[in-house]
Amino acid sequence: MPGQAAYEYNRLLELHPALVAESRTYLIERLDKVRFVFGGRMLSPYLRPHFVTSEEWRRITKTCETVWSAIEKVGQALPDDELIQSQIRLTEGERILTAVDPGYPEISVTSRLDSFLTDSDYQFVELNAECPAGIAYQDVAAEIFLEMPLMREFAKRRPVRPMYCRGDMLAALLTVYGRIRGQGERPRIAIVDFKGQPTQREFELFKEYFEARDYPATIADPRELEIREGKLHHGEFRIDMVYRRVLTTELLEKIDECTAFVQAYKTRAAVFVNSFRTKYVHKKMLFGVLTDERHRHLFTHGEREAISSSIPWTRRVEPVITVFDEKTVDLLEFIRSNRQNLVLKPNDDYGGHGIYIGWECNEAEWDQAIGNALKADYLVQSRVATARETFPYVDQSSGIVSMVEQLVDLDPLLFFGRVRGAFTRLSGSSLANVTSGAGMVPTMIVD
């Protein structure tokens, strides 16, 4: 069991204090050397990766890929299904962008399912289908952690397999590019997002990776781009392929300043991955569609089983009569009466912003949260079983190593709907989000 491997690893800290000191020094020096930061802070202040067994990994992979098959069906159905459209609620700006054919059929080429794995359950909390972060961070963390003295000692006892996904990301970009522009060309790649993002270091890691494989790359703000002679440019750098990291909602806020970027997408002056059609399934109300009995006909028996076991019941917060656990309920009354088992989330936000956790609210706070939710586009979602483990944590100011219990959020990475790897976010609070202060460690398979 993964817990047994974690126990054995943590025991090494008691048995080999010299290795702890060596590992702490090694980790701090290596993370500092590669500038392994998110928003200016060290991203992985831990002396152990997250372990899953081969058996658990097969279960994770099968569930993710089955659920993804159902998600893809939702995305394909949305343009002609008025009920799904009314549930997802694209804005006018989003409808304009998603109406453009990107040149390939996939709703999302690269995506991430955020999940919790326990001894008895495996459940998702949300999907990032638009421009998932963490791929390059995971790879670099895995490289560093494998050489940590404690890990090298542990690997003498148990075989450990890391997972790397930067190659899968590059392969996905090249596959889409080859379909649209033809094989044989070496595209010049732009990683595009607004300046000042906390993920800037990951963009740099990707740029280094692409260039090391002879694919010229640049990091560009969409406001800095121009179209010249039918080609998209960042200064003197001609762009063939856009690795899109800018979120649609943030782009739409400044779309008048990003004319060339949007025009390039509409005219295919460059090939974009992911396309803007990811908005069909990126919004959190996707889980409301998946768990709505009115859409059961879209899915196979296996997909329905996977949805039932792994997708939390989700509804938009509004005064309606709906179904929960095959029983008809007044939704608002149900929400008020069941705060210990419910979460309120904005339909389209990230970083843990605006989330109300029912079991952490008192009655007055929960009533206020419901009132706020009714004024905006909010969802209610069932509580899922979360996972916690004890990790050796390095205090970044004192250097002291202590054992801390952390929430463990496992994040499988999918390319063309196939799981190729994962990383894990750790947090001392109920929100395992790096924007909210959580850290991350590589996920490794242990036997």
N, C-alpha and C positions, 0 to 999 in steps of 0.2 A: 504494500500500500504506500502511496505517496507520504502519508504521515510517518510511516516507519523510516523511510529514507530521510525525512526531515529530522526525526529524532536522532538517528545515527549521526547525521551531519552536525547537529547541535551538540551532541556529546563530544565531538572532536574538540570543541572549544574548551570544554572542561579538562580533557585529557592532554591537550597540547597548547598551553598558553603561549608558548613561543611562536607557534604558527598563527595565533590570533594577532599578535603584534606585527608579525611579518605581513600578514594579509591586510591588516589595516593600513600599514604604510604603503604597500603595493597598490591597494585600491585607490587611496587618495592621490598618489602620484600619477597613476595611469589615467584616472578620470580627469585630473587637472591637465595632464599633457594633451589629451584629445579634446579638452574643453567640453566634457560631457555634461552639458547644462541645459536647463529649460527655464527660460525667463530669468537667467542669471544665477540660479541655484543648482547645486549638485543633484543630479537626477537619481542616482542609485547608491545611497549611503548604506548599503547592506552587504554583509559578508556571505550571503548564500543566495543562489538562484531559487526559483520556484520549481519543484519537481512534480512531474506527472508520470505515471507508469505507462508502458506500451499499451496495456489493456485500456487504461483510461483515455489515452490519446486516440485509440481507435474509436472509442465511444464518442469522444468529442468530435472527431472528424465526421463520423457518420451522421450525428445529430445536426451539426452545422450545415453539412451539404444537403441534407434532406430539407431542413428549414429554408435554406437558400433557394432550393428548387421552388418552394411555395412562394417565396418573396419575389422571385423572377416572374412568376405567373401574375402576381398582383401588379407589378410594373407593366407587364405586357397588356393586361386587361384595362388599366386605368384610362387610356385615351378614349375608349368606347363605353366605359361603365360610369354612368352618372352617379350611382351610389358611392362608388369608391372615390370619385372626384370630390363629392360633397364631404366625404370623411377626411381625406388627405388635406384638402383646402389649399391648393396652390394659389399664390398671389398673382395679380395680373402680370407683374414683371417676370415671375417664374413661368407662367404660361407662355409668354412670348419666347423665352429662351428654350423651354422644353419642346416647343413646336418645331424647332430646327432639327433636321435629321443629321446626326453627327457622322453618319457613314458606316456605322456598325450597329448590330442589333442589341448588344448587351446593355442592360439597364445600368449595371455597375461593373467595371472591369476589376477594380480593386476595392475591397471593403473589409470591414472589421466588425465582428460580433462580440459585444461585451457581455461577459457571463460570470456565473458563480458555479463552481464545482464542489459538491459535498459528497459524503459517502453514499447518500441515497438520492440526491437530485443533481440535475444539470439544467440550469435555467439562464435565459438571456434577460438582460435588462434594457438593452437598446442596440440599434444597428447604426454604424457610421458607414454609409454607402457613398458619401460624396467625395471626401478627400481625407481618408484616415491617416492620422499621424502615428509615429512609433516604429515604423518598419526599419529605418536606418539605425535608430537608437537601439532597438533590439539586437541587431547584428553586432554592433560595436560592443554593447554590454556583454553579449555572449563570448566574444573574443577575449575580452578582459577577464571575465569571471572564470573562464576555463583555465587560465594561467595563475589564478590566485593560489597561494600555497595551501590553504585549507581545501580548495577544490581538488588540487592535485593529489592530496592525501586521500580524500574521499574517493576519487576515481580509482584508487588502488583496490578498493573494496567492492565498488559497484560500477558497472559500465554506465556512462552518462553520454547522452547524445544531444548536442545543441541543435538549434534550428536557425537557418539564415534565410532571409527573404529579399534582400536587395536585388539578388539575381533574378528572382521571380518578378519583381517590379520592373526591372529593365526588360526582361523577356516579354512581359505583358505590353509594355510600350511598343516594343519592336513588332510584336504580333499584329497589333492594331495598325501600326504604321504600314506594315507590309501589305495588309489587306487593302488599304486605301491608296497608297502610293506605289505599291509594287515592291517586290523583293530586291535585295541587293544594294539599296541605297542606305547610307549611314546617316540617319537623321541628326540634326543639330537640335539639342534639347534645351528648353527653357523651363525652369522650375518657377512657377508664377504665384506670388502672393503679395499682399501689401507689406510694405516695410514695417519693421518694429514688432513682428510677430514673435512670441516666445519660442516658436519652433524653428527660428532662424538657423540654429546650429544643425538641425537635422537636414535642412536644405543644403548646407555646406557639405555635410557628410555624403549626401547623394551626389552632389556635383563632383566631389573627389572620386567617388566610385565610378560614375559615368565616364569621366575623363581618363581614369586609369584603364578603361576598356576601349579607349579611342573613340568615344562619343563626345564631341565638343558640347559643353554645357554652360549655361549662365543662370543666375538667379535674378529675377526681374520683378519689379512692381508693375502691375497691369497699367498703371498710369504713365509708365515710361515707354510704352511700346508704340511703334509706328508701322504703318503699311506703306511700303515703297515698291513700286513696280509689281504689285500683286503679292508681295511677300511680307511676312511679319518680321519686324526687326526690333532688337534691343540695342540701341546705338548702332555700331557696325556689325553686330552679331545677327546673322540671319537665322530665324527660328523655323524649323520644320515641324517640331513636335513640342506640344505644351503639356508638361506634367502639371496639371492644375491642382494647386493647393489652396487657392482663394475660395472661400465659401460663397455660395450664391447670394445669401442674405447680405453679406458684407459688400459684395460686388454691386448689388442693386442699390445700396446706399450711396455709392459713388460712381454710378454707371455713366454719368455724363462726363466723367474724367477718364473713362476707360474705353473710348470709342473704338480705337484700333483693335483692342483685345476682343471686343464683342463682334466687330466686323469680321475679324479673322476667323472666329468660330462660325459665323453665319455663312461665309463664303468658302470655308475650308482652305483659307490661305495657310493654315497650319492644322495639324491633326491634334485633337484634344483628348486627353484621358485624365480623369473621367469626364464624360459629357455632362451637360446640365440636366439630362433626363434622370440622373440619380435622385433628383428631388421627388420623383414619383414614389420612392421607397425610403428616402432618408428621414423624412419627418417621423416623429415618434408615434403618430397616429397609425403608422403601418401596423403596429401590434394590435391596434383596435380593429383594423380590417381583418387581420389574421384570426383574431379570437371572436369575430362576429359570426354567429351561426348562419347568417344570410349569405355568407360567401363559401360555405362548406363545399358546394358543388365544384368550386374551382380546383380543389385539391384531391390528390390520391389518398387512399386509406393510410398509407405510410406517412404522408405529409401531415394528415390530420392528427395522427398519433403523436408525431414529433411536436406539432404545435401545442397539443393538449398538455404534453409533459414539460415543455421547455419555454413556452411563451406565456408571460403573465397576462391575465385578463386585463384589458385596457378599454376605456371608454372616454369620449370627450366629456368634459364637465359642463353639463347643461341640464335644464329641467325636463327630463324625459323619463319614460318608462322603458326599462331595458331588461336584459336577462343576465343573471349571475348564477353560475352553478345550476343551470337549467331551471332556475326559479325567476319569476317576474318580480322586479323591484323598482321602487321609485328611486332613481339614481341619487338625487341630492340627499334624500333621507338616508339612503344606504351609506353614502360617504360620511355623513355626520355621525352615524352610529357605529362606524367601523374603522376609526382612525388608527387603531393599533395594527391594522393589517393593510393600510393603504398609503400610497405616495401620490402627490400631485406634481405634475411636470409641465413645463411649457412645451408646446408641440414642436417648436423649431428653435432650439437654443443649444448651447454646449457649455462645457466647463463647470457643470453643476449649478449654473445660474438659475435662480427662481424656483428651486425644488423645495417642496415642503414634505418632510418626513413625518407621517402621522404619529408614530410611536415616540417621537421626540418632541411632540407638541402637547400642550395642555388643551383643554376643551376650548378655551377662549381663543387661543392661537390658531387652533384648527378651524374654528368658525371664521376667523379673519382670513385664513388661507383660502377657504372655500369662496368667500366673497371676492377676494382678489382674482381667483381662478375664473369666476363667472364673468369678470370684466375683460378677460383676455382669452387667447386660444390655448386652453389648458386641458390636460388629460389626467384621469385618475387611473392608477395601476395597482394591481395586487402586489403585496409584499412577497419577495422571493426569499428562499433560504440562502443566507450568505455564508461564506467560508472565512475562517480565521485560522492563522498559523502564527507560530512564534519565530521571529527572525532576529539574527544578530545585527544590531543597528549601530552605526558609527555616528556619534554626535559630531557635527561639523565644526563646532566651536572649540570643544574640549578634546576631541579625539577619543573620548571614552566609549568603549563598546559595551552595550547592554542588550539584554534580551527583551524584545517588545512584541506584544501581540498585535497583529495587523489584519485588517480586512484584505482579503485576497481576491482580486478581480482579474480573471483570466480572459485574455483578449485574442482569440484566434484570428488569423489573417487569411483572407480568401482572395484568390485571383481566378477570374472566370468561374466563380462559384466553387472552386476547389481549395480546401484548406492546405496551406503550405508551411505554416508556422504559427507562432503565438508569442506574446509577451505578457507579463503580469504586472498590474499596478497594485501598490500596497498603500494602505492608509490607516491612520489611527482613528479616523472618524467614519461615519456611515457613507461618505462620498469618496469613492476611489477614483478621483479625477486629478490628473497632474496640474490642471489649471487651478484647481482648488487646494493645491499643496501636497498632493500625493506623490509618491516616488514610484519607480519601476525597477523590475529586475527581469533578466531573461528567463524564459520558460525552457526547461530541459527535460528530456525523457530519460527516466532512470529505470533500470531493470535489477 
